[in-house]
């Protein structure tokens, strides 16, 4: 994305995608065959990773800011499959609840994170606050792939 938007707008965009995601019924299907349950579990797994990353970033403990797939020495797509397989027995309601709880938690953390001064100088680092807050783009990408349209 080339367009420059504020950190606050990124959080607002994430709130919009969250409400849209929570409004999807069980029958929504992505081209890859995922139903809403799998989509929510996939997004939850990344939200959960970002909760941990942001908590460490806020403590300025950047050495602990590694994604689980990196620690497990896996490709991120392999990790995505691993996580979905791990939660395959979750029903839709449980997936929705897990996503909702963690998403609201990450939104609270993002609100706090943007108040802190940036400590990472490398503009290409995935640990920069502005890059972390692009998590909403991840949601948008999946929704657009499924034919959903959210106006920002």
Secondary structure, 3 states (H helix, E strand, C coil): CCCCCCHHHHHHHHHHHHHHHHHCCCCCECCCCCEHHHHHHHHHHHHHHHHHHHHHHHCCCHHHCCCHHHHCCCCHHHHHHHHHHHCCCCCHHHHHHHHHHHHHHHHHHHHHHCCCCCCCCCCCCCCCHHHHCCHHHHHHHHHHHCCCCCCC
